[in-house]
């Protein structure tokens, strides 16, 4: 039967070969998009894995805690259990003109074989490695703006294994063990760990890939359903002729198993050819996808790879899906071969078809009430809920189409509309099948854009105005004890720091913020307490954080990092300290007001970071906004990918389905033309048969997508759905208009396939 199935698949002349090629091409489009999405998920994991070594000191299996006593640290320079001397390790997040720099300071306490990836030896005190992009940047600007931060001299370039992406800015700096061990945040480790940052509690650098992976995984699952619809639609090309052929085989003695085998071979052949062709678009767009910064950085092209299990699942799953689809499509032949010839009216769809849709929404409500803690649990929960919703839309579509057609038939008197409505009411499943791919595309697009638009709106909210864009601020505090003592504050300012900063061209003022031993109640505007104190002369020089009461030398101040709020007109209460007393206190923030020039900002950053090395170095509000916008831009690109991925699949499904439907109805349309029905009326019939289910079920899909997006946002991110904006509605309108244009493009076929010879020959 396999040989017979292969012969029947290609023995129908040009029509059979055309059907095979169209089916294979349609499947190839969907498979290419699916493979690309799977490769993007793999690239996120691969890129994130290369951040692992930089966060060695933050991993759970580090050798020692970071808050060990400095005296114990210096005495602890003994070999580890594996014979390697411990390393002092400190991860720092630096920056240059809004670009994040990952810096790792390392100091071995003795001989060791523990090496970070990408180097052949550890840097000694006064030596450092730079990534290629960072080395190029350091060579392009004066040393006092960037290179002087690392001290000593460069001894090499970090290899690819140490870099998440080709644009990554990473430095590996050698330090003196005694100096590094005295810094807050330094950790004693005995080996380089491989824990990615998404399993690290507070890593200064890296990407928290869980959110990106979750969204990409859900998108991958969302693409599978339109792809299955496309496969099912493509395998139904010339379904009527094939059903009659199989019915004839049954009448001459073929068993249901033999008919199923022939049908499976025909469908699997086209689907297998489509899978092979699907690797071509994947390979063609892989380079373009690598340039997308979904995580904030470009990918290496080699990161966009597929695993053997993924290839096996796609290679076997797509033909299997085609076989199952063909089996379902030919179930009438299996039951009664004569039933096909007689065209028995199928049973109307029942209201139970809405149950899976309601179950998927109910599961999202359940996830809102009881949210899974683990990422795998979240992936399973959201995939199953969105899967049920998409299955529910596909199942509920025929029922809703039948209800809409019955309502239209009762209220219309136009012949074309009446014919279309009665045909849809007679077989709503066939009517909905043509537009099911586009309806799923609208559902996926609505939910995805709703989620991503809300995320970009919420995360794009940055307090403070543009007046803070040129203010450089570092942050040394790690919180406060119950007694009110500040943790992690730096020592008093070294001599000459303030004078050196003011000597930099473009620096307009500096301010050192000092911690208090306890929280002091204040009543100024919305503020009720203060935990910091500043010198009034410095507060006035910066100008953006308010001013002191008349005659005061020092003043109480809330945190300058509290949203970068503009306190220009605020008068802070005087503190009972002399300026000299305040200058001798520890420092939690160094604030530098500049004119915004690159030279001023970077020279000041180099001086501040050299005086106060910390895990998170100085930054301006503009730089923080840029880093936040980079992640949001990646999500926006993801939304565009979803639109560009789902609509081509839907368009292919629609074109193939409408063309197949016209081919199956050549004889009825020919007889109508012979009886005097104008060709224009037949075209209106075809248009109405597609437009009614398209508009009716699209409304349900859009509403369901908005509701599902809101439930996902509430349960996963504690956001509420925001307005989708004009762009979304324009995209919906363009999608519906494109669908109608695709239908219109098939209408010229009516003239050619409904001639008198068609009715005579059949």
N, C-alpha and C positions, 0 to 999 in steps of 0.2 A: 504493500500500500504506500510505502514511502516513495518508491520509484514512480508509482502512478501519480502521487501528489505532486512530485517535482515536474513530471511531464505536463500535468494539467495546469500548473502555475505558469508555464511559458509556452504552451501550445496553442494559445488563443490568438496568435498573430500579433499585430502591432498593438491591439487593445490590451492584451495580456501583459506585454512588456511595458506598456505605458503605465498600467496599474501597478506593476511591480516597482517601477522606478519612482513613481509618485509616492507610494507607500514608504519605500526606503528613504527617500529624501525627507519626508515629513518626520519619520522616526529619527533621522540623523540630526535634525535641528534640535529636537527635544533632548536627545542623548548628549549632544555637544554642550548644551547649557547645563545639564545635570552634572556632567563630568567636570565642567569648569567650577561649579559651585562646590563640589566635593574637594577639588584641588585647593580652593580658597580656604576651606576649613582646615585642611592639612597644613597650608602655609602659615596660618595663624599659630597653630601649635608648634610648628618648627621654629618660627621666628621667636616665639615666646620661650622656647626651650634654650635658645642661645643666650638669653638673659640670665640663666640660672647661676652661672659661675659668679656674676657680679654681686649677687645677693647671698653669697656664702655666709656672711656674718649674721644674716637675718633668718637663716633656715633653722628649723627645729632641731636638727641634728648637729648644730655647731658644737665645738668642743667645750666652750665655756660661755657663760652669760656675759652680756655686754656691760653690765653694771658692776663687775667685780672691782674690789678695792685696788687703786693704782699700785699700792705697795705689794699686794699679793700678786698683781699682774707681773710686776718686774721680777718677782721671785719665782714665778711660774715658768720660766724659760727652760723647761725640761722636755725631753723627747716625748712624743705621743706614744700610744700603744703600738703603733706600727713602725716605730723607730724614727719617725720624722719629727724634727723640732717644730714647735708651734709657730704659727704666723700671727702677727698682729694685722688685723684686717679692718678697714673702714670704708664703707660705701658712701659716696656723696653725690648729690645731684646739683650740678652747676648749670650755667647757661651762658649763651652768647647771642645777643640780638634775637631773643625769643626762641632759640633752638636749645633743646635740652642736651646737656653734656653729662654722661655718666662717668664718674670718676671713682676709681678704686685705689686707695692707698694701702700699701702692703709693706710689711717689715718682718723678715724672717729672724727668729731668735737663734738659729743654728742651721746646720745642714738639713736639707729637706728635699724630697723628690716631688712634693706637691706643686704642680704647675697649673696656672690657668690655661685655657685653650688659646691657641694663636701665638704663643711665644715659646722660645726654646730655653729661656732661663728667667728667673725672677729679677726685676730691676733692683739694683742696690740704691742706697741713700744718694739722692741727687741724680738719679736716672729715671727715665720714663719712656713708655710706649704710647703712641697715639694711633687711632684708627686712620685710615687713608683720608676720609673726609675731614676729620679734625686736624690732621697734619697739614692738609692743603689750606684750611682756614687759618691755622696759626701762622703759616708762612706768608699769608696775604695781608696781615695786619701788623702794626708795631708790637713788639714783645710785651710792652706794659699793658696792652689791652687783653692779651690772652696767654701767650707762652710763659710769661713770668709767673703765672699761677701755679705751674707745675714744678718750678725750680730745677736747677741743674741743667741737664742736656738730654736730648732725645737719642735713644739708642736703637730704635727700630720702629716698625709698623706692625700693628696687631693684624693677625691673620683673619681670614673669613670666619673660622670656627668660633671666634670670640665676638662676632658682630651680628646683631639681629638683622640688619639690612645694609645695603650699600651706602646709605646716607647717614648711618649711625655715627654719633660723636661720642667716642669712648676713650678714656685715658687710664693707663695702669701706671701708677706713680710709686717709686721706691722711697721709703722713709726710714728714719732712725727708729729703732724699736722703743727706746726710752721716750722719745718725743711722741710717737704715735700712741703708745700705751696710755699716756696721760690725757688724751683727748676723749671727751665724752662721745660715746658711740663706737669707739674702737672695740673690737672683739678678738679674743684669742681662739684660733681655729687650728686644727691639725690636718685638714684635708679640704679640697675643693669639692663642694657638693653640687648636685645636679637638680636641685629643687626649683622648678619654674616659679616665677613671681606670682602666678595665680594661686599658689599654695603658700604664700608668704604673708604674714600678718601686716607688716608695715615696711615694705621694700621701697626705698627712695626712688629707684629707677626701674624701668620695665613696664610692661603693659598688663593690666588686669584682664586677661583674655577671656575670662568666663562669660562676660556679657556679650562680647563679639562672637564667641563660639556658639552661645545659646541662640543668638539671632540668626547666624548663618545656618545652624542646624535646622532651625524651624523653617527658614527659607528653603533649604534643601528639601525638607519634607513637603513644603508647599509646592515646589516645582514638580514633585513626583506625580501629583494628581492631575494637573493639566497635561503632563506627558502621557499618562495612562489614557486620558481622554483622547489625545491625539493619536495614540497607537490604535485605540479602539475604533476611532473614526476612519483612520487610514485603512485598516484591515477590512472595513465594510465596503470598500469600493466595489462596485458591480455586485453588491450583495444579492440583489434580486435574481440576477442570472445565475449566480453560484448556488443560491437556494434551489432554484429550479433544476439545476444540474444534479445537485445532491438528492433532490426528491426523485428525479428520474433513476438515479442509482439505487435508491431504496426500492422503487417499484420493480426493478429488474433483479432484486434479490440481495443487494448490499445490506450488511448489518449496520446498526447504529455505530458500533465500534469502528467499522471500516470507514464510514462516512466521517466520523470524528477524526480518524487518523489522516485522511486526505485533507480535511480542512486545516488541521494542525500543521501539516507540512507546508501548505501554501502560505499560511500566516507566518509561521516561523521563518520561512525563507526570506520574505520581505523584511521582517523585523531584524533578522541576523545581518542582512546587508545594510540596514540602517544603522545598526550598532557599529559596524566596521567604518561606515562613512562618518559616524558621529565623532570619531577621534580627529577628523580633519578640522572641524570648527574649533574643537578644544585646543588643538595645537596652534591654530591660527590666532586665537585671541589670548593665549596664555601670556605672551609678552606684554599685551596691553593691560591685562589684569595685574601683572606684576608691578606696574607703575602706579596702581591705585593704593592709596595710603589708608586702608581700612583700620589699621592699628596706629596710625600716625606716622608710619615709616613705610617706604617702598619695600617690596619683597625682592629677594633674589629669584630669578626665573626658575632656578633649580628647586626652590621651595614649593612651587606649584606642581606637585607630583601626585600620582595616585598610587594607593597601595594595591597589592595583588588581590586581597579580599574585595576591595571596592570594584576593581575591574571585573572580577569574577561575578559579583552580584549583578552589576549592570549587564555584562555579557550574557548571563544566563537568565536574569530576571526579566529583561525587556522581551526577548522571544517568548518566554513563558507567559508573560502578560498578554502578548498577542495571541497565543494559543488559547488562553482562558477566555479572552474577549471573543474570539471566533467561535468557541464552543458555546458561549452564552448567546451569541447572535444567531446561531443555527439551531437553537433548542426546538424551534417549531418543526424542523425537518426530523429531529430525533423522535418527536412525539407522533407526528402524523405527516407522512409525505404528501398525502392528498390535501392536507390543510394548507400547504403552501400554494398549490395551484388554485385553490378556491379562495385564497386571501381571507381567511377567517379574521374577523375583527377582534383585536386583542382586548382583554378585560381592562376596564378603566382603572387607573391608579387610585389607591385608597389613601386616606388621611394618615395612616400609620407611617408613611414615608417621612413625615416631619420628625419622627421620634429620634433618629440619630442626631439631627441638628439640635434639638432641645437637649439631648444628652451631652453633646459637646459643650454647649453653653453652661449647662449645670456643672460640668467638671471644672470649668473656669471659675465658677462661683465657689466651688469647693476648694480650689487652690487659693482663692482669695481668703477663705476662712482658715484653712490649714495649709500653709505654704511650706513646701519641702525645703529642708535646710541644704541638702547637697545639690551640686550642679547636675549630676546624672539623674537625680530624682526630678529636678525641674525640667530637664530635657524630656524625660519620659512623660511627665504630666502634660506639658504644653504640646508635645508632638501628638499625643493621643487625643487631646481635646480639639486641637485644630484639625487633626485628621477626621475626627467624628463630624466636625462642622462641615468640612468639604464633602465628605460622603453624604451628609444630610442634605446639602445643597443639591448634589447630583440626584439624590433620590426624590427630594421634594419638588425638584424642577418640573417633572412631568405632571404631578398632581396640580401644581399651581398653574401650569400651562393649560391643563384641561379646564380648570375653573375659569380662567380668563377667557378661553375660547368659547365656553358655553355662555358666559355673560355677554361677550361680543356678538355671538350669533343671535341672541334674543333682542339685541338693541340695534342691529344694523339692517338696512334694506338694500345696500349696494351689492350687486352680484359678486364682484371680486372679493369683497370682504366676507360675504356670506360663504362662498366656496372655501376660502382659506380657513374661516372659523370652524366650519363643519368638518373639514379635513383634520384640523388640530384636535377638535373634540373627539373625533373618531380614533386617532392614534397620537395622543399628546407626547408619548415617549419618543417617537420618531421626530416630532417637531422640535422638542427640546434638545435632542441629541446634537443638532446642528450648531446650537449656540452654547452648549454646555462648557466648552473650553473657554469662551470669552467670559461667561458668567464666573467661572472659577478664577480667571485672571482678575476680574474686578474685585472679587472677594479678597484675593491675596494682596492686590495692590492697595486696597482700602485699609486693610489691617496693617500692612507694613508701613505705609506712609503715615497712618495715624500714630503708630508707635514711635517711629523715628522723628516725626515732626514734634511730638510732645517731648521727646528726649532732648532734641536740639533746643527747644524753647526753654525747658527747665534748666538744663545744664549751661545754656548760653547766657543765663542771667548773671551778670557780674556787677556787684555793688560798686559804687564810686563812679566818679565822672572822669572825663579825659584829663582833668587837671592832675590826676594821680599817675598818668601814664609815664611821666618822666621822673617819678619818685622811686628811688631804689631802696628796698627794705629787706633786711635779713631777719631770721627768726631763730633764736637760740633756745627758747623756753620749751620744756617738755611737759609742762603742766605744773600743778601746785599740790603740795601735801595738804592733809586736813588741817594742819596748823597754819597754813597760809604761806609756807616757804616755797619759793619758786624752784623747780627742778630744771637742771640743765643750763642755767644761766651762765654766760661767759664771764671771764674775769674783768676787772676794770680795764678801761681802754688803755692800750699801750701809749707811751709818750709819743707825741708827734702824729698820732692818727688823724685827729681832727684838723690840725694844721696842714698835714699832707693832703687831705681831701679838699680842703678849701683852696689849696694851691693848684688844683687841677683846673684847667680852663673849662668853663661850662658848669662847674659846681657852684650853686647859689647859696647853699646852706647845709648844715649837718645837725643831727640831733641824736644823742645817746639816750635810750630809754632804759631805766633801771627798775628792778623789781622791789616791791615792798615786802616787809615781813608778814604783813597781814592785809586783808582787804579792808579798805576804808570806805565808809558810806559817803556818797556825794549826791547832790540833787541838782543836776544840770540837765535840762532838756529831758530826754528819755533815759539818761544814765542815773543809776542809783548806787553804784559802787565803782571804786577805782582800785587797781592793783599795781599801778606803776607811777613813777615820779620822774620828772624831767626838769632840766634847767630852763628858766624862762627865756634867757637870751637865745638858746638854741631853738626853743619852740617858736619864738617870733621869727627867727631866721628862715625856718622851713615854711611857716605861714599857713599850711593847709590843715593843721590839726588844732587850730584855735590859738588863743593867747591867754596870758596870765591876768589875774586881777592886778590893778594898779599897785605898784610898789613891791610886788612879790618877786622873790629870787628863784623859787622853785614852785612847782604846781603838781597836784594830783592829776592823773590822766588814766582813762580806761585804755584798753589795748588798742594800739594804733592799727592792728590788723583786723579790727572788728568791722569788716565790710568796707574798709577804706571810705568811711563816711566823711562827708565834708563838714568839718567843725570850724570853718573859717571865722565865723562870727561868735563862737562860743568862748566864754571866759571861764577858765578852770580855777577852782579854789586853790589858794596858796597852801603850800606844804611847810611844816615847821622844820625845814632843813636849809642849811646854807649851801650855796653852789659847790663849795669845796667838798662838803660831806657827800653830796649826791655824786660827784665825780669819782669818789672812791668806792662807790657801790658796784656790784656786778652789773653786767649789761645783758639785756634780753633782746634789744633791737638796735640796729644802727640804721638811721634814716638819712638818706642823701638826696637832696633836691637838686636836679640838674636841668639843663636847658634841652635835654632830649637828644643831644648829639651822640653818635655812636662812640666817639672817642671819650667823651666825658663819662658816659654810663659804664663802659667797659674798664676804663682806668680806675674808676671808683670801685667797681665790683672786684677787680683784682686786689686792691688795697684792703677792702673790707674782708674778703674771703681769706686773705693771708693772715689777717689779725684774728679772725674768728672762724676757723674751719669748723664746719657743721655738716650734718647729713643733708640738709637742704639749704642751699646757698642763696645769695641775694637775688632778688628779682623785682621787676616793675609790674604794675598792674597790666600794662599792655602786653608784657611777655606772658603773664599768666593767662590772659585772655586768648593770646595766640595759641598757646599749648592746648587750652580747652577747645578752641575752635578747630584745631587739627583733628581731634577725635570726632567732633561733631561733623566735620566735613566728610570723614570716612563713613559715618552713618548715612549722611545724605547721598554719598555715592552709592552706598548699598541700596538705598531706596530706588535710585535710578536704574541700578542693575536689575532689581526686581521687575520694574516696569518694562525694561528692555528685554527681559527674559520671558516674562509671562505672555506679553501681548503677541510676540511672534508665534509662540506655540498656539495661542488662541486663534490668531489669524490663519495659520495653516489648517487648524481643525475646522474652522468655519468654511474656508474655501473648498477643502476636500469634501466636507459633508454636503454643502450646497450642490457642488458639481455631481457628487454621487447621487443625490436625491433627484436631480434633473435627469440623469441617465436612467434611473430606475422608472421614471414616469414618462418616458418618451411616448408610449402608446396612448395613455389617457389624454395627454396634451395634444397629440396628433388628432385623435378623434374629436376633441373639443374644437380644434381649428377647422376640421372638416365640417363640423356642424355649424360653423359661422361665428365662433367666438373670436373676437379680435385678438391679435397678438399682444397688444398693450394690456388687455385685461388679464391675460395669462401672466404677464410680467408682474402686474399688481398682486396677483394671487401668490406668486413665489415670494415677493417682497413682504407681504403681510404674514405669510406662514413663518418667516424668520423674525420679523419685527415684533410680533406679539409675544412669543416666549422670551425674546431678548429683553424687551423693556420690562415685562412683568417680573421675571426672575432676577434681573439686574437690580431692581429696587430692593428685593429681599437680600441679595448678596451684599449690596452696599450697606444696608442697615445692619446686617449681621456682622460685617467686617468692622464697622464702627463700634458695635457693642463688644465684640471679642477683643478689639484693641484696648478699649477702656478697662475691661476686666483684667487683661494681661498687665496693663500699666499699674493698676491698683494693687495687684497681688505681688508683682515682681519688683516694682520700683517705687511704689507708694505715690504715683502721680495720677492725676485725672486727665482725661483726654482733652487736648486743646483743639481749637478750630484748625482745620486742615488747610485753609487758605485757598486763594484763587487758583493756584497752580494745580491743585488736586482736581478741582472741578473742571478745569480746562482739559486735564488729562483724561478724565472720564468722558467728557464731551467728545474729545478727539478719538477715544477708543470706540465709542458708540458710532460716531460718524465714519470711522474707518471700517467698522463692521458692516455698516450699511453700504459703504463703497465696495467692499469685497463682494457682498451679495449682488450689487448692481453690476459688477464686472462679469458675473456669470450669466446675466440675463441675455446677452447676445447669443448664447448657445441655444436659446429656445427656438430661434428662427431655423437653425440648422438641423436640430434634432426632432422637430415636429412637422416635417414635411409629409405629404401624402404617401411617399414611399415607405415611411416608417410604419404607418398604420397598415399598409398593404402587405408588407413583408412579414409582419408579426401577426 
